Amino acid sequence: MILVTGAAGALGSLIAERLAGRDDTVLGTRDAQQLQTPLPVRHIDFDDPGTLVTGFEGVDVLLLISAGYGEDDTVITRHGAAVDAAEKAGVGHVVYTSLTADGDHLSYALPHRWTEHRLQKSSLGWTILRNGLYAELLAGLAAPSADGRITAPLGEGRLAAVARADLADAAVRVAVEAPAHARRIYELVGEQAIGGAELARAHGPHVTYEPETLAQARTRIAASGAEPFQVPMLVSTYSAIAAGFMSRTGGDLRQLLGREPLSPLEAALA
């Protein structure tokens, strides 16, 4: 049996769609009402460890989608509870959606690396999917204003962005073929690096890219009503892209997909 956590989330819902025709798949979520699916659903709440031990019963492959919405200690507690429960429930293999190695400069990298280490020290079989940043995320970070201006502190930096749908396809393949991917770490970044200028051109001749400073971005994000922990997360994302740390392309995505990855620009504009 395959169990997918976070099945109501952006990545989890795409994975759930791709597994909908299987009779060996169960979805996990804290709010089943968010799901419209023919698959069985179990109540899985990372903040309620009791749901994890019972929820993981009978599971052979756990597709553990990062529960990364929170401060580092919150995320580490969630992931630690999930791995503990997987061991207690006798799960055979965990596939974990982590963060690309180039993301070590990001403020939210630490819980991902902690979880990788915890899995590697566990009694479980494991595969780590080091996902690149979504093209859809970049589209949100650098969205045009009503008057046609993209204002973001990206400088001349570019991001090896990856379509969320490609990451869903890769995760499904690994989960279905888990034993063949045991103890593997895959780097899943895009094959095209895009920045503010490319995004502006893709939107059309009426859109311009106007870099701002990180200080300006921090003030804007803080004033938007973002949670306190989200401000450094977003600022560090801008900063790492602008500094050129997120532009390396290649990796294992094409190999896992067995095809050419989707265009990140098309995914960003979809």
C-alpha positions, 0 to 999 in steps of 0.5 A: 500500500502507498500512502501520500501525506499532504494530499490536499496540498498543491503538490499532494493533490497532483500526486493524488490525481496521478494515483487515482486509478490504483487500488493500492493507494490511500491519501492522508490529510488533516481535512478530508473535506478538501479532497474530491477523490475516489481513493480512500482517505485517512486522517493524518495530522502532523501536529497530532502524532496519534493520527500518524501511528494509526494512519500508517498501519499497513503502509508499505510505501509512505510518500512523505510530502514536507510539512514545511509551513512553520518555524524550523522547530515546528517542522522538525517536530512534525517530520520527526513524529512522522518518521517515528510513527513510520518505524513503529507502524512497520512502514517499509519505505519512505519517499521524502520530498526535500529541497534541492542541494542548491537551496542550502542558502535558504532560511527553510533548508535546515528542516529538510536536511534534518529530515534527510539525516533522520531518515538515513539513520532510521530502520526504514528504506528511503528515497530523497527527492530534492525538489527544485523551487516551483516555476509557479512559486517564481510566478507568484514572487514576481507577478506583474502589477496592474500597470504591467510592472514586475517588481522583485529583488531578483537582480540579474539572478535566475532560478532553475525552476521546475514545473510542479506537475513534473515533480508530481510525476517524478514522485509517483514513479519513485513511489510506485517503484520504491525498491528500485530507488532505495537509498537514492537522492535525486536532484530535481531541478529544471533544465532552464534558468529563468529570471525577472527579465524572462518572466516579463518578456513571457508576459508580453511587451507591455510588462517590464521588470524593475528590480527592487532592493531586499529591504524594499521587498522585506517591508512590502512582504511584512506589510502584506499580512504574511506570518512572521516566519514567512518574511525571512523565508521569502526574502532568503528566496529572493536573495539566493536567486539574486546571488546566483545560487539557484541557477544550476540546471540539470540533475535527475529530473529528465531521467526520472520522467523519461521525457523532456521536462515541461517548460518552466515559463509555460508553467509559471504563466499557466 
